Amino acid sequence: MFRFFKDFLIYGMASLLGKIAAIFLMPLYTNILTKEEYGAMALITSVQGLIGLVSNLNIHSGIARDYYEEGIDRKRLVSTGFISILSLSLSIMAIGLMTRHFWGEQVLGLDSRFIPAFTVLLLNVPAGSLMSYFAILTRFRKQPVRFAIGSIIQLIIQLTISIVGVVVLHAGIISIFLGMLAGELFALVYFAILNREHIGFHFDKEILRRALVFAIPTLPAILAGWLDSSMGQILIGKHISMEELGVYSVALSIASVFTLISTALQNVWAPFLYENYTKPDFNKLIRKLFGIISLVLIMITLLFSMFSREVVLLLSNKGYIDAGKYIILLCIPMSFYLMFPFASSGVSLSRDTKYIGISYVAGSCVNLLFLFMTISRLGVLAVPLCLAASRILSFFMLYSVSEKKIGYRLPVHLLLLLVLVAVAGYIVVSLQLGLLTRTLIAIVTVSLLAWYVSRHFNLKSVIASFKESQLNTSET
């Protein structure tokens, strides 16, 4: 467990810097860019996930699944993934560039002056897909420090170009996407060099077939995840206004603090899971990890619930004050999505990945159905509420299958407690209680959580297991 949390913290620190930078840049962007420009930037960014999915078909997950298999020829394995993703991403980039006006103006509803920024995003498709592939391989080689170094340099390059373009040159949102392109080109070269001994021109149809058998059943899940997270923004931009999309995007950016934990967990989870599931104490270990992370999420939700208004004013301006009420509700879907790796553990281990697709699609259908039914009545508020319903349904569908597959039982009541904290917080903020009153409520709630931890968690045992794991790691 010590190594898990050590790698977790290193990966988390790498992503933490990026999120901190994005949050501190928010006052700069919201004061220089108009709400319409900020909304357009968020809308273009939201389609990046779908483009990335089509350009790699999640092949990297199938390659990663066999990375630790005995007797595998890693050079042939890695090279097959490299050639496949390179071919796909170049094809998608070419098609996208030829039809960019249709997708940008007709489908997304972008003004023509934002098409150049959309074009730069399309140019980034091959670099982004291959960079992600080699970054994943770096994680599976258990090189968190090198991973963090590459991520930090990538961030510096990206931010430098973005800030100079927006602040100094007043070039608008295209500067942000040019910075992204330059940063990912550097990261592609960096991570490719780290994995150079496994890169070649060896293509194996059987390896690709095996990777696709693992990856293709997950595509509906990834597509549904994209629809969950992005369709709401598209509907806001097309049916409400690009300005309201800008306000919601501020809330989404602030709530992305959850991804600080999510990115670190996803980076370390697969290697941890595949390497430890055969150990006799695996079920006990996974329950302990679930409990610790759930309590951290409850604390973050509590703080956002009580002080969302102040956070918005600190990071933007009064024009975005409505973002505060969206942040609280976004805590629910963000938290459940973060815990999906736990819920899907049994599915991944059994290779029965069709259940990932089924659960994601079911959640996405609920999200889209409720969105179209409620967005005209509730406005922007419908988006985080429908997203929460989707994520909760998908989580419990995955968990029920995994529970049968590997026979573990997680303390999921902690996530239900998180939902209650968020709902109570939304009510408190809606009553427009003063800062002092909200602070007192937060202190009382934290005290109750501390009492709960002392009653249900043996912290001495946790610390002792950390020390034992550290000792075993140093001996090996």
N, C-alpha and C positions, 0 to 999 in steps of 0.2 A: 504493500500500500504506500510506503514511503516513496518509492520510485514513481508510482502513479501520480502522487501529488506534486513531486518535484518537477516532472515533465509537464504536468498540468499547469503549474505556476509559470514555467518558462514559456510555454505556448501562450498562456494567458497574458503574460507581460508583452509579448510581441503584438498580439491583437489589441491589448489594452492601450498601447501607444497610439495606434491608429484611431481607435474610438475616442480617446481623449483629444487627439488632434482635431477630429471631426467636430466634437462638441465645442472646443474652444474656437474653431473657425466659424461656428454658427453665428455668433454676433457680427462677425465681419461680413459674411455672406448675406445675412438678412438685412443688413443696413446698406449694402451696396447694390445687391440685386433686388429687383422688384419681386412682389409675391408671385407674379406670373412667371418670371424667370426661374424663381426657386421651385415653383411647381413643375415647370417644364423639365428642369434638371432632375427632379425626383421621378418624373414619369419616364424619361429616357433611361435612367438608371434601373428602373423597375423591370424593364424588358431584358436587361442583361442576363438575368437568370434563365429565361426561356431560350435566348440565343445560345447561351453556354450549354444548355441541355441538348439542344439539337446538334451542336457542333462536336459533342464528345460522346453522346448516348450513354453516359455514365460508365464507359468502358474501364475507366481507372479503378472503379470499385471492384470489378471482376478481376483485374490484374492484382490489386492489393489483396484480395481474398486468398490468392494462391502464393503470395510472396513468401510465406513461412512454410509452405508445404515441403516435405522431405523429397529430395531427389529432383526438385524443380531446376531447370536451367534458367537462371534469373536473367541472363543476357538475352536469351531468346524471348522470355516472358516480357521484359521491359521494352525490348525493341519492337515487338508486335504491337504493344499498346501505343508506342510512339508513332509508328507508321500509320496506324489506324486513325488516331486522333488528328494527326497532321493532315491526312487526306480529307477527313470529314470537315475540319475547321476551315480549310482553304476553300472547299466547295461552298460552304454556307456563307463565307465572306463574299465570294464572287456573286452568288445569287442575291444576297442582301444589298450589295452595292448597286446592282442593276435595277432593283425594284424598291430602292430606299424611299422614293417619294410616295409610292403607294402605301407602304407600311407606316411611314412617318405622318403623312397628312391625312390619309383616308382612314387608317385603322386607329392610330393613336390620337388623331385630332390635333397634331402639333401645327403651330404657325410655321410658315415657310422659312422664317428667319432662324428657326431652331434646327432645321434639317442638317446644316453643317456639323453641329454637335452630334447628331444621330449618326452621321457618316463616320465620324471619328470612332464612335463606339463600334461600328461594324468593322473598321480596320483593325480593331483590337482583338477580334475573335480568335485568330490562330495563336497570338501571343498569350492571351488569357487562358485558353484551353491547355496549351502545353505547359505554361507556367504552373497551373494548378496540378497537372499530372506529375511533374517532377518535384513539386513541393510535397505532394502526398508520399512519393517514394522516399523523400528525405526523412519524413516522419517515421516511416516504416523501418528505416535504417537506424532509428533511434538516435538522431542527431538534433536534439532540440535547440542547442546553443547555435549551431550553424543555421538552423531554420530561423531562429530569432534574428540573427545578424542580417540575413538576406531580407527578411521582412522589414526590418528597420530601415535599411538603406533604400529599399523600394519605396517606403513611405516618405522618406526625406526627398527623394527625387520627385515623387508625385506632388507633394505639397509645395515644393519650391516652384515648380512650373505653374501650378494652379493659382497660388497666391500672387505671383508676379503677373500672370495674365489677367486676373480679376481686379486686383488692387492697383497695380502700376499701369498696365496697358489698357485697362478697361475693355478687355476683349469679350467679356461676358462668359456664359457657361461653357463655351467651347474650350476655354482654357482648362477647365476642370477635367474634361475628357482627354485632352492632350496630355495632361499630367498623369492621368491613369495609364495611358498608352505607353509613355516613356518609362514609368515605374515598372510596368509588367514586362516590358522588353528587357530591362535590366535583370529582373528577377528570373525571367526565362533563362537567360545566359548563365546566371549564378547557379541556379538549382540544377541546370543541365550539366554544368561542370562537376558539381558534387556527385552526380550519378553517371559520369562519363564512362566508367568501366562497364556499365550495363547497357550502354546505348550502342546500337549497331543497325545494320540493315537486314537483320534476320526476321523474316515474317513467317509465322506459323499459323496456318488456318485453324488447326485444332485448338491452339491457345486462344485465338480470337473467338472461336465458337464457344469454348468453355466460359470465357469472360462475358460474352453476350448472353449466354444462358443464365448467368448469375445477374447481369445488369439489366436486361430488358424488362423482367418483371417489376423492377423498381422504377422504371420510367413513368408509369402512370402516377406513382406516388410523388415523384419529384415534380411532375407537371401539375398535379393537384396542389402540391405545396406552393408552387409558383402562383397558381390561380388564387390560392388563399391569401398570399401576401401582397399580390400585385393587382388583382382585378378590382379590388376596392379603390385603389388609387386611380385606375383607369376610368372607373365609373364616376368618381368625383370630378376628374378633369373634364369628362365629356358631358356629364349631365348636371353638374352643379356649377363649378367654375374652377379655372386654373388657380385663382387666388385662394380659394378654400382648400385646394389640394396643397398649396404651399403651407398653409396653417397645419393641416394634418401631417404633412411631411416633417415639420418641426417636431411634432409630438412623436412621430415614428423614429426620428433620429435620436431624440432624448431617451426613448424607451429602449433603444438599441443597446443600452448599457447591459442588458441581459445577454447580448451576444458576446460580451467579454468573457462570460462563463461558458456560453454555448460553443464558441469557436475553440476555446481551450479544451473543452470536454470532447468535442468531435475529433480534434486533432489527436488526442491521446486514447480515445475509447476503443477504437477498433484494434490497435495493437495489444492493448491491455486485455480486451475480451478474448481474442483468439489465442493469446498466450497463457491465460490463467483459467479458462473455463473447466479444465480437467482437474484442477486442484480441489482437494476435499473441502476446503473452507471457502469455496467460491461464493456460494449462496449467502453465507454470513457476511462476506466482504461486500457484496453488491448491495445488500440491504443497508449496511452501515454507510456506504458512499451515498446512496439515495437519500438517507435521512439527513446527512450533513448538508448536502447541496440544497435540499428542499428548505431547510431552515434558513439558509442564506438567501434564498429567493423570497421567502416570507418577509425577511427583514428589509430587503430592497423594495418590495411591494408596499410595505408599511411606510417607509420614508417617502416614496413617491406619492402615496395616497395623502399624506399629511402636508407635503410641501411642494406639490406640483406647480402651483401658481408662482411661488417664489423662484423655482427652478427655471420656468419659462421666462420670467422677467430678467433673470440673471443672464440667460443665454441668448435672448433675442430682444424683443421690445413689445410694447403694449399692443401693437398690431397683431401679434400672434398669441394673445392671452388665452383665447379659446382652446389652444393646444393643451392647456393644463388638464381639462376634463377628459381629453382623449388618452392622455398618458396613463391615468389610473386604470382605465379599462384595458389598455394594451398590456398591462402587466400580466393579465391572465393568459392570453394566448402565447405571449413570449415565454412565460414560465413553463407551460405545458410542452411547447415545442422544444425547449431546451432539454426536457427530460425524455424525449423520444428515444434516445439511444438506450436508456434503461428498458423502456417498454418493448423495444424491438430486439432485445438481446437473444431471446429464444428463437425468433424467426431467422436472424442472421446465422446463428450457430447451426440450425437445422437446414440451412440453405433453402428454406421454403419461403422465398422472398415474395411470392405472389400476395401474401397477406399484407405486406407493406403497401403494395399498390391498392389492394381492396380497401384498407383502412383510410388511406389518404384520399382516394377517390370518393369514398362515402362522406368523409368530412368536407371535402371540397364541394360536393353536390349540395350538402346542407348549407354551406356558406353562400354559394351562388343563389340558391333558391330563396333563402331568407333575405339576401341583399336586394334582389329584384323586387321582393315583396315589401321591404321596409324602407329602402333608401329615399323614396319619395316622401315618406311620412317623417322619418327620423333624421334625414339628412346625413351629414358626415358621421353622426353618432352610431348609425347602423353598421358602419364598417368594422370598428373594433368589437362590437357585440357579436356580429355574425362570425368574425374570425375566431373569437373565443369559443363559440359553440362548435365550430369546425375542429379546432385543435383538441378540445376536451373529448369529443366523440372519437377522433382518430387515436388518441392516446389510449383510451380504455379498450378499444377494439384490439390494438396491438398488444396491450398488456395481457388481455384475457387469453390470447393465443400463445404468447410467450410463457405464461404461467403453466399452460398445459404441456408445452414443449419441453421445458427444462425444470419444471416443478419448483419455481421460486415464488416467494410472496413478499411484495414490497409494501412499505408503510404509506400507501397512496392517500390515506386520510390527511396527510400533511398538505397535499396539493388541494384538497377540498378546503382545508383551513385557509390556504392562500386565497382562494376564491372569496371566502367570507371576509377576509381582511380587505381585499380590493373593493368589494361591494360596500362594506361599511365605510371605507375611506371615501368612496364616491359620494355617499350620502352626507358625510361630514363636510366635504368641500362644497356640495350643493347648498348646504345650509349657511354657507359663507361665514363660518365661525372664524374668530380672530386667530392670529398667529400664536398667541399665548395659549389659548384653549387647545389648539391643535398640537402644540408642543407637549402639553400635559397629557393629552390622549396618547401620543407616541411614547412618552416615558412609561406610562402605565402598561401599555401593550408590550413594550420591550421587557418590562419586569415580569409579566406573565409568561412570555416566551422563555426567559431565563429560568423561571421556575419549572417550566415544562421540560427544558433540556436537562436540568438537574435531576428530574424524576425519571426520565425515560432514556437518558444516554449516560453510559458509564464513561465519562471523559478520561478517567485514569486508564481504563482499558484501551481507549483509542490511542492515547499518548504512548502507552507501553507497546502497542502494536506498531506504531510509527518507529519507535526506537529499535524494536526487534527487526523490522524490515530494513532499517538503515544499516544495522549491524550485518545482516545477511548479505546486503548489497555490497558492503565494503569488503567482506570476506571473499565474495566471488569475483 
